[in-house]
Amino acid sequence: MSLDGNAIAGLLFAVFGEEMTTATGVCASCGMASQVAELRVYLRAPGAVARCSRCENVVMVLVEIRGVTCVDLRGLAALEPAV
Ligand SMILES: [Zn+2]
């Protein structure tokens, strides 16, 4: 079962220091631009994986290690804050 990007809003806020669900991410695989809130999110302890809603490419991996959240954004071609 997948959730949407709102499920990782708190984690992203902790990392970026701002609200990221309305930021626009561009999938590095298919080029689709979508709001973080529209990504397909799978929660897996101790972290979460966000996938492109079109091609299922993994665009974000968040892992919490000893209270510090690490983010892997290699699946994103771009991540732009909302204007
Ligand atoms: Zn994609």
PDB file of the backbone (N, CA, C, O) and the ligand in Angstrom, with CONECT records:
HET     ZN  A 101       1
ATOM      1  N   MET A   1       0.846  -1.193   0.000  1.00  0.00           N
ATOM      2  CA  MET A   1       0.000   0.000   0.000  1.00  0.00           C
ATOM      3  C   MET A   1       0.883   1.244   0.000  1.00  0.00           C
ATOM      4  O   MET A   1       1.867   1.321   0.736  1.00  0.00           O
ATOM      5  N   SER A   2       0.530   2.187  -0.809  1.00  0.00           N
ATOM      6  CA  SER A   2       1.323   3.404  -0.867  1.00  0.00           C
ATOM      7  C   SER A   2       0.563   4.599  -0.329  1.00  0.00           C
ATOM      8  O   SER A   2      -0.666   4.658  -0.368  1.00  0.00           O
ATOM      9  N   LEU A   3       1.335   5.548   0.173  1.00  0.00           N
ATOM     10  CA  LEU A   3       0.767   6.789   0.668  1.00  0.00           C
ATOM     11  C   LEU A   3       1.154   7.889  -0.314  1.00  0.00           C
ATOM     12  O   LEU A   3       1.764   7.616  -1.348  1.00  0.00           O
ATOM     13  N   ASP A   4       0.799   9.139   0.010  1.00  0.00           N
ATOM     14  CA  ASP A   4       1.291  10.203  -0.854  1.00  0.00           C
ATOM     15  C   ASP A   4       2.372  10.992  -0.126  1.00  0.00           C
ATOM     16  O   ASP A   4       2.722  10.684   1.013  1.00  0.00           O
ATOM     17  N   GLY A   5       2.889  12.000  -0.789  1.00  0.00           N
ATOM     18  CA  GLY A   5       4.025  12.736  -0.259  1.00  0.00           C
ATOM     19  C   GLY A   5       3.777  13.409   1.072  1.00  0.00           C
ATOM     20  O   GLY A   5       4.717  13.763   1.784  1.00  0.00           O
ATOM     21  N   ASN A   6       2.514  13.586   1.409  1.00  0.00           N
ATOM     22  CA  ASN A   6       2.227  14.213   2.700  1.00  0.00           C
ATOM     23  C   ASN A   6       2.713  13.353   3.865  1.00  0.00           C
ATOM     24  O   ASN A   6       2.935  13.845   4.972  1.00  0.00           O
ATOM     25  N   ALA A   7       2.873  12.050   3.590  1.00  0.00           N
ATOM     26  CA  ALA A   7       3.334  11.129   4.632  1.00  0.00           C
ATOM     27  C   ALA A   7       4.768  11.424   5.061  1.00  0.00           C
ATOM     28  O   ALA A   7       5.174  11.070   6.168  1.00  0.00           O
ATOM     29  N   ILE A   8       5.536  12.075   4.180  1.00  0.00           N
ATOM     30  CA  ILE A   8       6.922  12.373   4.535  1.00  0.00           C
ATOM     31  C   ILE A   8       7.139  13.871   4.757  1.00  0.00           C
ATOM     32  O   ILE A   8       8.275  14.339   4.823  1.00  0.00           O
ATOM     33  N   ALA A   9       6.043  14.611   4.872  1.00  0.00           N
ATOM     34  CA  ALA A   9       6.138  16.061   5.069  1.00  0.00           C
ATOM     35  C   ALA A   9       6.978  16.409   6.289  1.00  0.00           C
ATOM     36  O   ALA A   9       7.802  17.322   6.248  1.00  0.00           O
ATOM     37  N   GLY A  10       6.761  15.673   7.374  1.00  0.00           N
ATOM     38  CA  GLY A  10       7.492  15.962   8.602  1.00  0.00           C
ATOM     39  C   GLY A  10       8.972  15.675   8.475  1.00  0.00           C
ATOM     40  O   GLY A  10       9.809  16.440   8.955  1.00  0.00           O
ATOM     41  N   LEU A  11       9.292  14.559   7.820  1.00  0.00           N
ATOM     42  CA  LEU A  11      10.696  14.192   7.607  1.00  0.00           C
ATOM     43  C   LEU A  11      11.383  15.236   6.732  1.00  0.00           C
ATOM     44  O   LEU A  11      12.499  15.664   7.025  1.00  0.00           O
ATOM     45  N   LEU A  12      10.717  15.638   5.667  1.00  0.00           N
ATOM     46  CA  LEU A  12      11.308  16.609   4.751  1.00  0.00           C
ATOM     47  C   LEU A  12      11.477  17.963   5.425  1.00  0.00           C
ATOM     48  O   LEU A  12      12.463  18.668   5.207  1.00  0.00           O
ATOM     49  N   PHE A  13      10.494  18.309   6.247  1.00  0.00           N
ATOM     50  CA  PHE A  13      10.598  19.589   6.956  1.00  0.00           C
ATOM     51  C   PHE A  13      11.825  19.573   7.865  1.00  0.00           C
ATOM     52  O   PHE A  13      12.534  20.571   7.992  1.00  0.00           O
ATOM     53  N   ALA A  14      12.061  18.425   8.491  1.00  0.00           N
ATOM     54  CA  ALA A  14      13.208  18.312   9.398  1.00  0.00           C
ATOM     55  C   ALA A  14      14.528  18.459   8.652  1.00  0.00           C
ATOM     56  O   ALA A  14      15.499  18.986   9.194  1.00  0.00           O
ATOM     57  N   VAL A  15      14.558  17.992   7.416  1.00  0.00           N
ATOM     58  CA  VAL A  15      15.792  18.035   6.628  1.00  0.00           C
ATOM     59  C   VAL A  15      16.003  19.391   5.975  1.00  0.00           C
ATOM     60  O   VAL A  15      17.086  19.971   6.058  1.00  0.00           O
ATOM     61  N   PHE A  16      14.956  19.891   5.326  1.00  0.00           N
ATOM     62  CA  PHE A  16      15.111  21.109   4.542  1.00  0.00           C
ATOM     63  C   PHE A  16      14.760  22.379   5.311  1.00  0.00           C
ATOM     64  O   PHE A  16      15.093  23.483   4.882  1.00  0.00           O
ATOM     65  N   GLY A  17      14.090  22.220   6.443  1.00  0.00           N
ATOM     66  CA  GLY A  17      13.736  23.393   7.229  1.00  0.00           C
ATOM     67  C   GLY A  17      12.601  24.202   6.642  1.00  0.00           C
ATOM     68  O   GLY A  17      12.349  25.334   7.053  1.00  0.00           O
ATOM     69  N   GLU A  18      11.920  23.612   5.677  1.00  0.00           N
ATOM     70  CA  GLU A  18      10.752  24.288   5.132  1.00  0.00           C
ATOM     71  C   GLU A  18       9.748  23.277   4.613  1.00  0.00           C
ATOM     72  O   GLU A  18      10.045  22.090   4.478  1.00  0.00           O
ATOM     73  N   GLU A  19       8.576  23.764   4.330  1.00  0.00           N
ATOM     74  CA  GLU A  19       7.523  22.904   3.813  1.00  0.00           C
ATOM     75  C   GLU A  19       7.881  22.467   2.402  1.00  0.00           C
ATOM     76  O   GLU A  19       8.035  23.298   1.508  1.00  0.00           O
ATOM     77  N   MET A  20       8.014  21.138   2.203  1.00  0.00           N
ATOM     78  CA  MET A  20       8.470  20.657   0.900  1.00  0.00           C
ATOM     79  C   MET A  20       7.390  19.958   0.077  1.00  0.00           C
ATOM     80  O   MET A  20       7.626  19.612  -1.080  1.00  0.00           O
ATOM     81  N   THR A  21       6.232  19.751   0.648  1.00  0.00           N
ATOM     82  CA  THR A  21       5.224  18.996  -0.111  1.00  0.00           C
ATOM     83  C   THR A  21       4.740  19.755  -1.334  1.00  0.00           C
ATOM     84  O   THR A  21       4.245  19.152  -2.287  1.00  0.00           O
ATOM     85  N   THR A  22       4.881  21.081  -1.314  1.00  0.00           N
ATOM     86  CA  THR A  22       4.451  21.871  -2.468  1.00  0.00           C
ATOM     87  C   THR A  22       5.622  22.188  -3.400  1.00  0.00           C
ATOM     88  O   THR A  22       5.452  22.860  -4.417  1.00  0.00           O
ATOM     89  N   ALA A  23       6.821  21.693  -3.038  1.00  0.00           N
ATOM     90  CA  ALA A  23       7.966  21.868  -3.933  1.00  0.00           C
ATOM     91  C   ALA A  23       7.758  20.961  -5.149  1.00  0.00           C
ATOM     92  O   ALA A  23       7.035  19.967  -5.081  1.00  0.00           O
ATOM     93  N   THR A  24       8.397  21.319  -6.250  1.00  0.00           N
ATOM     94  CA  THR A  24       8.246  20.535  -7.466  1.00  0.00           C
ATOM     95  C   THR A  24       9.494  19.695  -7.710  1.00  0.00           C
ATOM     96  O   THR A  24      10.607  20.216  -7.779  1.00  0.00           O
ATOM     97  N   GLY A  25       9.291  18.399  -7.839  1.00  0.00           N
ATOM     98  CA  GLY A  25      10.395  17.504  -8.132  1.00  0.00           C
ATOM     99  C   GLY A  25      10.284  17.016  -9.568  1.00  0.00           C
ATOM    100  O   GLY A  25       9.190  16.739 -10.059  1.00  0.00           O
ATOM    101  N   VAL A  26      11.429  16.913 -10.236  1.00  0.00           N
ATOM    102  CA  VAL A  26      11.443  16.412 -11.604  1.00  0.00           C
ATOM    103  C   VAL A  26      12.094  15.036 -11.610  1.00  0.00           C
ATOM    104  O   VAL A  26      13.244  14.877 -11.200  1.00  0.00           O
ATOM    105  N   CYS A  27      11.356  14.062 -12.072  1.00  0.00           N
ATOM    106  CA  CYS A  27      11.844  12.689 -12.118  1.00  0.00           C
ATOM    107  C   CYS A  27      13.028  12.573 -13.075  1.00  0.00           C
ATOM    108  O   CYS A  27      12.952  13.026 -14.217  1.00  0.00           O
ATOM    109  N   ALA A  28      14.117  11.970 -12.613  1.00  0.00           N
ATOM    110  CA  ALA A  28      15.305  11.839 -13.448  1.00  0.00           C
ATOM    111  C   ALA A  28      15.121  10.758 -14.503  1.00  0.00           C
ATOM    112  O   ALA A  28      15.883  10.690 -15.467  1.00  0.00           O
ATOM    113  N   SER A  29      14.130   9.929 -14.326  1.00  0.00           N
ATOM    114  CA  SER A  29      13.918   8.835 -15.261  1.00  0.00           C
ATOM    115  C   SER A  29      12.985   9.211 -16.412  1.00  0.00           C
ATOM    116  O   SER A  29      13.333   9.020 -17.577  1.00  0.00           O
ATOM    117  N   CYS A  30      11.799   9.747 -16.092  1.00  0.00           N
ATOM    118  CA  CYS A  30      10.834  10.049 -17.161  1.00  0.00           C
ATOM    119  C   CYS A  30      10.633  11.542 -17.375  1.00  0.00           C
ATOM    120  O   CYS A  30       9.962  11.952 -18.322  1.00  0.00           O
ATOM    121  N   GLY A  31      11.212  12.351 -16.500  1.00  0.00           N
ATOM    122  CA  GLY A  31      11.121  13.796 -16.701  1.00  0.00           C
ATOM    123  C   GLY A  31       9.836  14.437 -16.229  1.00  0.00           C
ATOM    124  O   GLY A  31       9.622  15.630 -16.443  1.00  0.00           O
ATOM    125  N   MET A  32       8.981  13.665 -15.590  1.00  0.00           N
ATOM    126  CA  MET A  32       7.735  14.240 -15.120  1.00  0.00           C
ATOM    127  C   MET A  32       7.968  15.165 -13.916  1.00  0.00           C
ATOM    128  O   MET A  32       8.654  14.801 -12.961  1.00  0.00           O
ATOM    129  N   ALA A  33       7.394  16.341 -13.983  1.00  0.00           N
ATOM    130  CA  ALA A  33       7.458  17.269 -12.866  1.00  0.00           C
ATOM    131  C   ALA A  33       6.196  17.102 -12.039  1.00  0.00           C
ATOM    132  O   ALA A  33       5.085  17.169 -12.565  1.00  0.00           O
ATOM    133  N   SER A  34       6.371  16.887 -10.757  1.00  0.00           N
ATOM    134  CA  SER A  34       5.197  16.752  -9.897  1.00  0.00           C
ATOM    135  C   SER A  34       5.510  17.281  -8.518  1.00  0.00           C
ATOM    136  O   SER A  34       6.664  17.309  -8.089  1.00  0.00           O
ATOM    137  N   GLN A  35       4.475  17.695  -7.837  1.00  0.00           N
ATOM    138  CA  GLN A  35       4.673  18.153  -6.470  1.00  0.00           C
ATOM    139  C   GLN A  35       5.054  16.961  -5.599  1.00  0.00           C
ATOM    140  O   GLN A  35       4.627  15.829  -5.830  1.00  0.00           O
ATOM    141  N   VAL A  36       5.860  17.249  -4.603  1.00  0.00           N
ATOM    142  CA  VAL A  36       6.283  16.194  -3.685  1.00  0.00           C
ATOM    143  C   VAL A  36       5.056  15.498  -3.078  1.00  0.00           C
ATOM    144  O   VAL A  36       5.074  14.290  -2.841  1.00  0.00           O
ATOM    145  N   ALA A  37       4.015  16.258  -2.835  1.00  0.00           N
ATOM    146  CA  ALA A  37       2.796  15.699  -2.247  1.00  0.00           C
ATOM    147  C   ALA A  37       2.148  14.655  -3.148  1.00  0.00           C
ATOM    148  O   ALA A  37       1.360  13.831  -2.685  1.00  0.00           O
ATOM    149  N   GLU A  38       2.484  14.692  -4.445  1.00  0.00           N
ATOM    150  CA  GLU A  38       1.870  13.763  -5.393  1.00  0.00           C
ATOM    151  C   GLU A  38       2.676  12.494  -5.610  1.00  0.00           C
ATOM    152  O   GLU A  38       2.250  11.588  -6.327  1.00  0.00           O
ATOM    153  N   LEU A  39       3.844  12.438  -4.984  1.00  0.00           N
ATOM    154  CA  LEU A  39       4.668  11.235  -5.142  1.00  0.00           C
ATOM    155  C   LEU A  39       4.022  10.059  -4.432  1.00  0.00           C
ATOM    156  O   LEU A  39       3.199  10.229  -3.533  1.00  0.00           O
ATOM    157  N   ARG A  40       4.406   8.882  -4.847  1.00  0.00           N
ATOM    158  CA  ARG A  40       3.899   7.673  -4.219  1.00  0.00           C
ATOM    159  C   ARG A  40       4.905   7.272  -3.147  1.00  0.00           C
ATOM    160  O   ARG A  40       6.073   7.025  -3.448  1.00  0.00           O
ATOM    161  N   VAL A  41       4.458   7.208  -1.911  1.00  0.00           N
ATOM    162  CA  VAL A  41       5.381   6.975  -0.802  1.00  0.00           C
ATOM    163  C   VAL A  41       5.127   5.632  -0.126  1.00  0.00           C
ATOM    164  O   VAL A  41       3.994   5.254   0.171  1.00  0.00           O
ATOM    165  N   TYR A  42       6.217   4.943   0.099  1.00  0.00           N
ATOM    166  CA  TYR A  42       6.148   3.667   0.820  1.00  0.00           C
ATOM    167  C   TYR A  42       6.957   3.807   2.089  1.00  0.00           C
ATOM    168  O   TYR A  42       8.159   4.069   2.041  1.00  0.00           O
ATOM    169  N   LEU A  43       6.317   3.637   3.199  1.00  0.00           N
ATOM    170  CA  LEU A  43       7.018   3.747   4.477  1.00  0.00           C
ATOM    171  C   LEU A  43       7.614   2.401   4.839  1.00  0.00           C
ATOM    172  O   LEU A  43       6.922   1.385   4.886  1.00  0.00           O
ATOM    173  N   ARG A  44       8.906   2.418   5.091  1.00  0.00           N
ATOM    174  CA  ARG A  44       9.598   1.192   5.482  1.00  0.00           C
ATOM    175  C   ARG A  44      10.577   1.548   6.569  1.00  0.00           C
ATOM    176  O   ARG A  44      11.516   2.309   6.339  1.00  0.00           O
ATOM    177  N   ALA A  45      10.370   1.007   7.749  1.00  0.00           N
ATOM    178  CA  ALA A  45      11.296   1.288   8.835  1.00  0.00           C
ATOM    179  C   ALA A  45      12.698   0.915   8.398  1.00  0.00           C
ATOM    180  O   ALA A  45      12.881  -0.147   7.802  1.00  0.00           O
ATOM    181  N   PRO A  46      13.699   1.746   8.669  1.00  0.00           N
ATOM    182  CA  PRO A  46      13.607   2.979   9.439  1.00  0.00           C
ATOM    183  C   PRO A  46      13.447   4.214   8.552  1.00  0.00           C
ATOM    184  O   PRO A  46      13.860   5.304   8.948  1.00  0.00           O
ATOM    185  N   GLY A  47      12.872   4.073   7.392  1.00  0.00           N
ATOM    186  CA  GLY A  47      12.783   5.233   6.512  1.00  0.00           C
ATOM    187  C   GLY A  47      11.582   5.186   5.597  1.00  0.00           C
ATOM    188  O   GLY A  47      10.566   4.560   5.900  1.00  0.00           O
ATOM    189  N   ALA A  48      11.717   5.860   4.472  1.00  0.00           N
ATOM    190  CA  ALA A  48      10.632   5.927   3.515  1.00  0.00           C
ATOM    191  C   ALA A  48      11.210   6.047   2.109  1.00  0.00           C
ATOM    192  O   ALA A  48      12.301   6.580   1.905  1.00  0.00           O
ATOM    193  N   VAL A  49      10.449   5.537   1.151  1.00  0.00           N
ATOM    194  CA  VAL A  49      10.861   5.623  -0.239  1.00  0.00           C
ATOM    195  C   VAL A  49       9.759   6.330  -1.006  1.00  0.00           C
ATOM    196  O   VAL A  49       8.585   5.982  -0.879  1.00  0.00           O
ATOM    197  N   ALA A  50      10.136   7.328  -1.806  1.00  0.00           N
ATOM    198  CA  ALA A  50       9.153   8.030  -2.622  1.00  0.00           C
ATOM    199  C   ALA A  50       9.421   7.700  -4.084  1.00  0.00           C
ATOM    200  O   ALA A  50      10.552   7.788  -4.560  1.00  0.00           O
ATOM    201  N   ARG A  51       8.365   7.321  -4.782  1.00  0.00           N
ATOM    202  CA  ARG A  51       8.503   6.953  -6.193  1.00  0.00           C
ATOM    203  C   ARG A  51       7.698   7.883  -7.079  1.00  0.00           C
ATOM    204  O   ARG A  51       6.688   8.453  -6.666  1.00  0.00           O
ATOM    205  N   CYS A  52       8.171   8.019  -8.307  1.00  0.00           N
ATOM    206  CA  CYS A  52       7.449   8.793  -9.320  1.00  0.00           C
ATOM    207  C   CYS A  52       6.086   8.138  -9.540  1.00  0.00           C
ATOM    208  O   CYS A  52       5.989   6.914  -9.622  1.00  0.00           O
ATOM    209  N   SER A  53       5.031   8.956  -9.635  1.00  0.00           N
ATOM    210  CA  SER A  53       3.690   8.390  -9.809  1.00  0.00           C
ATOM    211  C   SER A  53       3.478   7.903 -11.238  1.00  0.00           C
ATOM    212  O   SER A  53       2.510   7.193 -11.508  1.00  0.00           O
ATOM    213  N   ARG A  54       4.361   8.271 -12.152  1.00  0.00           N
ATOM    214  CA  ARG A  54       4.192   7.831 -13.536  1.00  0.00           C
ATOM    215  C   ARG A  54       5.025   6.594 -13.860  1.00  0.00           C
ATOM    216  O   ARG A  54       4.501   5.611 -14.384  1.00  0.00           O
ATOM    217  N   CYS A  55       6.343   6.641 -13.544  1.00  0.00           N
ATOM    218  CA  CYS A  55       7.197   5.528 -13.974  1.00  0.00           C
ATOM    219  C   CYS A  55       7.719   4.673 -12.826  1.00  0.00           C
ATOM    220  O   CYS A  55       8.443   3.702 -13.050  1.00  0.00           O
ATOM    221  N   GLU A  56       7.350   5.035 -11.588  1.00  0.00           N
ATOM    222  CA  GLU A  56       7.762   4.225 -10.433  1.00  0.00           C
ATOM    223  C   GLU A  56       9.247   4.322 -10.106  1.00  0.00           C
ATOM    224  O   GLU A  56       9.738   3.593  -9.245  1.00  0.00           O
ATOM    225  N   ASN A  57       9.954   5.198 -10.772  1.00  0.00           N
ATOM    226  CA  ASN A  57      11.356   5.425 -10.442  1.00  0.00           C
ATOM    227  C   ASN A  57      11.456   5.908  -8.987  1.00  0.00           C
ATOM    228  O   ASN A  57      10.632   6.706  -8.539  1.00  0.00           O
ATOM    229  N   VAL A  58      12.451   5.429  -8.265  1.00  0.00           N
ATOM    230  CA  VAL A  58      12.651   5.902  -6.897  1.00  0.00           C
ATOM    231  C   VAL A  58      13.286   7.283  -6.962  1.00  0.00           C
ATOM    232  O   VAL A  58      14.414   7.433  -7.433  1.00  0.00           O
ATOM    233  N   VAL A  59      12.562   8.290  -6.490  1.00  0.00           N
ATOM    234  CA  VAL A  59      13.090   9.646  -6.559  1.00  0.00           C
ATOM    235  C   VAL A  59      13.672  10.129  -5.238  1.00  0.00           C
ATOM    236  O   VAL A  59      14.522  11.019  -5.221  1.00  0.00           O
ATOM    237  N   MET A  60      13.226   9.553  -4.149  1.00  0.00           N
ATOM    238  CA  MET A  60      13.741   9.965  -2.838  1.00  0.00           C
ATOM    239  C   MET A  60      13.797   8.781  -1.897  1.00  0.00           C
ATOM    240  O   MET A  60      12.890   7.950  -1.857  1.00  0.00           O
ATOM    241  N   VAL A  61      14.877   8.722  -1.144  1.00  0.00           N
ATOM    242  CA  VAL A  61      14.966   7.727  -0.084  1.00  0.00           C
ATOM    243  C   VAL A  61      15.316   8.474   1.188  1.00  0.00           C
ATOM    244  O   VAL A  61      16.303   9.208   1.236  1.00  0.00           O
ATOM    245  N   LEU A  62      14.516   8.289   2.200  1.00  0.00           N
ATOM    246  CA  LEU A  62      14.782   8.943   3.481  1.00  0.00           C
ATOM    247  C   LEU A  62      15.018   7.882   4.533  1.00  0.00           C
ATOM    248  O   LEU A  62      14.223   6.957   4.700  1.00  0.00           O
ATOM    249  N   VAL A  63      16.110   8.030   5.231  1.00  0.00           N
ATOM    250  CA  VAL A  63      16.435   7.069   6.284  1.00  0.00           C
ATOM    251  C   VAL A  63      16.813   7.833   7.537  1.00  0.00           C
ATOM    252  O   VAL A  63      17.634   8.749   7.513  1.00  0.00           O
ATOM    253  N   GLU A  64      16.194   7.432   8.624  1.00  0.00           N
ATOM    254  CA  GLU A  64      16.519   8.087   9.878  1.00  0.00           C
ATOM    255  C   GLU A  64      17.518   7.240  10.650  1.00  0.00           C
ATOM    256  O   GLU A  64      17.255   6.086  10.989  1.00  0.00           O
ATOM    257  N   ILE A  65      18.667   7.841  10.918  1.00  0.00           N
ATOM    258  CA  ILE A  65      19.723   7.140  11.640  1.00  0.00           C
ATOM    259  C   ILE A  65      20.045   7.907  12.911  1.00  0.00           C
ATOM    260  O   ILE A  65      20.527   9.039  12.860  1.00  0.00           O
ATOM    261  N   ARG A  66      19.781   7.295  14.030  1.00  0.00           N
ATOM    262  CA  ARG A  66      20.022   7.939  15.325  1.00  0.00           C
ATOM    263  C   ARG A  66      19.472   9.355  15.376  1.00  0.00           C
ATOM    264  O   ARG A  66      20.149  10.284  15.817  1.00  0.00           O
ATOM    265  N   GLY A  67      18.241   9.505  14.920  1.00  0.00           N
ATOM    266  CA  GLY A  67      17.587  10.804  15.026  1.00  0.00           C
ATOM    267  C   GLY A  67      17.941  11.789  13.939  1.00  0.00           C
ATOM    268  O   GLY A  67      17.401  12.895  13.897  1.00  0.00           O
ATOM    269  N   VAL A  68      18.859  11.392  13.046  1.00  0.00           N
ATOM    270  CA  VAL A  68      19.211  12.284  11.941  1.00  0.00           C
ATOM    271  C   VAL A  68      18.651  11.698  10.653  1.00  0.00           C
ATOM    272  O   VAL A  68      18.907  10.539  10.326  1.00  0.00           O
ATOM    273  N   THR A  69      17.892  12.495   9.932  1.00  0.00           N
ATOM    274  CA  THR A  69      17.300  12.004   8.700  1.00  0.00           C
ATOM    275  C   THR A  69      18.227  12.265   7.517  1.00  0.00           C
ATOM    276  O   THR A  69      18.617  13.402   7.252  1.00  0.00           O
ATOM    277  N   CYS A  70      18.568  11.193   6.817  1.00  0.00           N
ATOM    278  CA  CYS A  70      19.412  11.304   5.640  1.00  0.00           C
ATOM    279  C   CYS A  70      18.538  11.150   4.402  1.00  0.00           C
ATOM    280  O   CYS A  70      17.658  10.290   4.358  1.00  0.00           O
ATOM    281  N   VAL A  71      18.778  11.970   3.415  1.00  0.00           N
ATOM    282  CA  VAL A  71      17.967  11.944   2.206  1.00  0.00           C
ATOM    283  C   VAL A  71      18.820  11.668   0.979  1.00  0.00           C
ATOM    284  O   VAL A  71      19.856  12.298   0.765  1.00  0.00           O
ATOM    285  N   ASP A  72      18.365  10.720   0.183  1.00  0.00           N
ATOM    286  CA  ASP A  72      19.030  10.420  -1.077  1.00  0.00           C
ATOM    287  C   ASP A  72      18.103  10.902  -2.195  1.00  0.00           C
ATOM    288  O   ASP A  72      17.003  10.378  -2.371  1.00  0.00           O
ATOM    289  N   LEU A  73      18.553  11.890  -2.936  1.00  0.00           N
ATOM    290  CA  LEU A  73      17.708  12.480  -3.975  1.00  0.00           C
ATOM    291  C   LEU A  73      18.207  12.156  -5.378  1.00  0.00           C
ATOM    292  O   LEU A  73      17.910  12.885  -6.325  1.00  0.00           O
ATOM    293  N   ARG A  74      18.958  11.078  -5.518  1.00  0.00           N
ATOM    294  CA  ARG A  74      19.597  10.842  -6.818  1.00  0.00           C
ATOM    295  C   ARG A  74      18.582  10.549  -7.931  1.00  0.00           C
ATOM    296  O   ARG A  74      18.907  10.654  -9.113  1.00  0.00           O
ATOM    297  N   GLY A  75      17.371  10.189  -7.554  1.00  0.00           N
ATOM    298  CA  GLY A  75      16.356   9.916  -8.586  1.00  0.00           C
ATOM    299  C   GLY A  75      15.675  11.164  -9.108  1.00  0.00           C
ATOM    300  O   GLY A  75      14.828  11.102  -9.999  1.00  0.00           O
ATOM    301  N   LEU A  76      16.060  12.308  -8.537  1.00  0.00           N
ATOM    302  CA  LEU A  76      15.458  13.571  -8.962  1.00  0.00           C
ATOM    303  C   LEU A  76      16.410  14.344  -9.870  1.00  0.00           C
ATOM    304  O   LEU A  76      17.600  14.467  -9.581  1.00  0.00           O
ATOM    305  N   ALA A  77      15.871  14.857 -10.962  1.00  0.00           N
ATOM    306  CA  ALA A  77      16.675  15.703 -11.842  1.00  0.00           C
ATOM    307  C   ALA A  77      16.707  17.115 -11.261  1.00  0.00           C
ATOM    308  O   ALA A  77      17.669  17.857 -11.462  1.00  0.00           O
ATOM    309  N   ALA A  78      15.648  17.476 -10.542  1.00  0.00           N
ATOM    310  CA  ALA A  78      15.571  18.812  -9.952  1.00  0.00           C
ATOM    311  C   ALA A  78      14.567  18.802  -8.828  1.00  0.00           C
ATOM    312  O   ALA A  78      13.625  18.009  -8.818  1.00  0.00           O
ATOM    313  N   LEU A  79      14.779  19.697  -7.878  1.00  0.00           N
ATOM    314  CA  LEU A  79      13.812  19.851  -6.788  1.00  0.00           C
ATOM    315  C   LEU A  79      13.728  21.350  -6.511  1.00  0.00           C
ATOM    316  O   LEU A  79      14.670  21.964  -6.010  1.00  0.00           O
ATOM    317  N   GLU A  80      12.597  21.909  -6.843  1.00  0.00           N
ATOM    318  CA  GLU A  80      12.462  23.347  -6.731  1.00  0.00           C
ATOM    319  C   GLU A  80      11.376  23.728  -5.748  1.00  0.00           C
ATOM    320  O   GLU A  80      10.249  23.240  -5.823  1.00  0.00           O
ATOM    321  N   PRO A  81      11.735  24.618  -4.815  1.00  0.00           N
ATOM    322  CA  PRO A  81      10.754  25.066  -3.822  1.00  0.00           C
ATOM    323  C   PRO A  81       9.580  25.752  -4.512  1.00  0.00           C
ATOM    324  O   PRO A  81       9.721  26.304  -5.603  1.00  0.00           O
ATOM    325  N   ALA A  82       8.445  25.709  -3.874  1.00  0.00           N
ATOM    326  CA  ALA A  82       7.279  26.407  -4.413  1.00  0.00           C
ATOM    327  C   ALA A  82       7.546  27.897  -4.406  1.00  0.00           C
ATOM    328  O   ALA A  82       8.233  28.415  -3.525  1.00  0.00           O
ATOM    329  N   VAL A  83       6.998  28.581  -5.395  1.00  0.00           N
ATOM    330  CA  VAL A  83       7.218  30.021  -5.449  1.00  0.00           C
ATOM    331  C   VAL A  83       6.043  30.749  -4.836  1.00  0.00           C
ATOM    332  O   VAL A  83       6.037  31.979  -4.785  1.00  0.00           O
TER     333      VAL A  83
HETATM  334 ZN    ZN A 101       9.179   9.165 -13.548  1.00  0.00          ZN2+
END
